[in-house]
Amino acid sequence: MALIRPELAARLRPWREVIAAAAVGVFGAWVFTLGGLVFEPAGLAVLAVAAVWGIDARRRMRFRRDIAAPGVVELIEGAIRYYGARALGGEIALRDLVEVRLLTLRGQPHWRLRSADGEALLIPVEAAGAETLADAFAVLPGFDMAAAAQALDGGPDVETVRTVWRRR
């Protein structure tokens, strides 16, 4: 017998990391209320970590999609790899990445990653493992995760090609 109804569990599953960050924040607030020279700073530190974690988890949540496109994305040793089922895949090292664009092809959003030597890699947003791109993009210098999340949330009135990041 399940403790939570399956429908409710399915609705809460995407929020699990945000809920965990909130629980850590509640724990930090409790530690803060214990008072004293040790517990107040420790509680504030836990609250700060929980806040940063929660904000980051909420932003990365937008990268998670149901798998509706062919192919698999991997992030291994500083390189983004895409194994395409219908199209060619490829690999681009993060240090060689110079541009990240979000474009729409045949009604489906794709990440277009371009390397310094001009190679381009198209990765469907709905490919298996595409949520790991959030972690890869986070290490790029000057990458604005909020802008990328906003581009992903864009509706039909959003431009078909949007440059999300460019190396300076």
C-alpha positions as CSV (number, residue, x, y, z in Angstrom):
1,M,0.0,0.0,0.0
2,A,1.4,3.3,-1.1
3,L,1.6,6.2,1.4
4,I,1.0,8.8,-1.3
5,R,-1.5,8.4,-4.1
6,P,0.3,7.6,-7.4
7,E,-1.2,10.7,-9.2
8,L,0.1,13.0,-6.4
9,A,3.5,11.3,-6.4
10,A,3.7,11.7,-10.2
11,R,2.9,15.5,-9.8
12,L,5.5,15.9,-7.0
13,R,8.3,13.9,-8.7
14,P,9.7,16.9,-10.7
15,W,9.7,19.0,-7.6
16,R,11.6,16.5,-5.4
17,E,14.9,18.4,-5.4
18,V,13.2,21.7,-4.6
19,I,11.2,20.0,-1.8
20,A,14.5,18.5,-0.4
21,A,16.1,22.0,-0.5
22,A,13.1,23.4,1.4
23,A,13.4,20.6,4.0
24,V,17.0,21.5,4.5
25,G,16.0,25.1,4.9
26,V,13.5,24.2,7.6
27,F,16.2,22.3,9.4
28,G,18.5,25.3,9.1
29,A,15.7,27.5,10.6
30,W,15.3,25.1,13.5
31,V,19.0,25.1,14.2
32,F,18.9,28.9,14.1
33,T,16.1,29.0,16.7
34,L,18.3,27.1,19.1
35,G,20.3,30.3,19.6
36,G,23.7,30.9,20.8
37,L,27.0,31.8,19.2
38,V,27.3,28.4,17.5
39,F,23.8,27.5,16.5
40,E,22.7,30.9,15.0
41,P,25.6,31.1,12.5
42,A,25.3,27.4,11.7
43,G,21.6,27.8,11.1
44,L,22.1,30.8,8.8
45,A,24.8,28.9,6.9
46,V,22.4,25.9,6.3
47,L,19.6,28.3,5.3
48,A,21.9,30.0,2.8
49,V,23.0,26.7,1.3
50,A,19.3,25.6,1.1
51,A,18.3,28.8,-0.6
52,V,21.1,28.6,-3.3
53,W,20.3,24.9,-3.8
54,G,16.6,25.5,-4.1
55,I,17.0,28.3,-6.6
56,D,19.4,26.2,-8.7
57,A,17.1,23.2,-8.5
58,R,14.2,25.3,-9.7
59,R,16.1,26.6,-12.7
60,R,17.4,23.1,-13.6
61,M,13.8,21.8,-13.4
62,R,13.0,23.6,-16.6
63,F,15.6,21.6,-18.4
64,R,13.8,18.3,-17.5
65,R,11.4,17.2,-20.2
66,D,9.6,14.0,-21.0
67,I,11.7,12.0,-23.4
68,A,10.0,12.6,-26.8
69,A,13.0,12.8,-29.2
70,P,15.5,10.2,-30.3
71,G,19.0,10.0,-29.0
72,V,21.0,10.1,-25.7
73,V,23.0,13.0,-24.2
74,E,25.9,12.4,-21.9
75,L,28.3,14.7,-20.1
76,I,31.6,12.9,-19.5
77,E,34.9,14.4,-18.5
78,G,34.1,17.9,-19.7
79,A,32.6,16.9,-23.0
80,I,29.0,16.9,-24.2
81,R,28.2,13.8,-26.2
82,Y,25.1,13.2,-28.2
83,Y,24.3,9.8,-29.7
84,G,21.6,10.4,-32.4
85,A,19.2,7.7,-33.4
86,R,18.2,9.3,-36.7
87,A,20.8,11.9,-37.3
88,L,24.5,12.0,-36.7
89,G,25.6,12.6,-33.2
90,G,28.9,14.1,-32.0
91,E,31.0,15.4,-29.2
92,I,32.1,18.9,-28.2
93,A,34.4,19.7,-25.3
94,L,33.2,22.4,-23.0
95,R,36.5,24.3,-23.3
96,D,36.0,24.4,-27.1
97,L,32.4,25.7,-26.9
98,V,31.9,29.2,-28.2
99,E,28.2,29.5,-28.7
100,V,24.9,28.0,-27.4
101,R,21.7,28.6,-29.3
102,L,18.2,27.4,-28.8
103,L,16.4,26.9,-32.2
104,T,13.2,25.4,-33.4
105,L,13.3,22.8,-36.2
106,R,10.0,21.3,-37.4
107,G,8.3,22.5,-34.3
108,Q,10.8,20.9,-31.9
109,P,13.3,22.8,-29.8
110,H,17.0,21.9,-30.2
111,W,20.2,23.1,-28.6
112,R,22.8,24.1,-31.2
113,L,26.3,24.0,-29.8
114,R,29.1,25.5,-31.8
115,S,32.8,24.9,-31.2
116,A,35.8,27.2,-31.9
117,D,36.6,25.4,-35.1
118,G,33.1,25.8,-36.5
119,E,31.6,22.3,-35.8
120,A,28.0,22.4,-34.7
121,L,26.1,19.8,-32.7
122,L,22.3,19.8,-32.7
123,I,20.7,18.2,-29.6
124,P,16.9,17.9,-29.1
125,V,15.7,19.4,-25.9
126,E,13.6,16.3,-25.3
127,A,16.3,13.7,-25.9
128,A,17.2,11.3,-23.1
129,G,19.7,12.9,-20.7
130,A,19.3,16.4,-22.1
131,E,18.7,17.7,-18.5
132,T,22.5,17.1,-17.9
133,L,23.1,20.1,-20.2
134,A,22.1,22.4,-17.4
135,D,25.1,21.2,-15.4
136,A,27.3,21.6,-18.4
137,F,26.1,25.1,-19.2
138,A,26.5,26.2,-15.6
139,V,30.3,25.9,-15.8
140,L,30.5,28.2,-18.9
141,P,31.9,31.6,-18.0
142,G,29.1,34.2,-18.0
143,F,26.3,31.7,-18.8
144,D,22.9,33.1,-17.6
145,M,20.9,30.1,-16.5
146,A,17.8,32.3,-16.0
147,A,18.0,33.4,-19.7
148,A,18.3,29.7,-20.8
149,A,15.3,28.7,-18.7
150,Q,13.3,31.6,-20.0
151,A,14.2,30.6,-23.6
152,L,13.0,27.1,-22.9
153,D,9.7,28.3,-21.4
154,G,9.1,30.5,-24.5
155,G,5.8,29.9,-26.3
156,P,5.0,30.0,-30.1
157,D,5.6,33.7,-30.3
158,V,9.3,33.3,-29.4
159,E,11.8,33.7,-32.2
160,T,12.9,30.4,-33.8
161,V,16.7,31.1,-33.2
162,R,17.8,32.5,-29.9
163,T,21.4,32.9,-28.9
164,V,21.6,32.0,-25.2
165,W,25.4,32.3,-24.7
166,R,28.4,33.4,-26.6
167,R,32.1,33.2,-25.4
168,R,33.8,36.6,-25.2
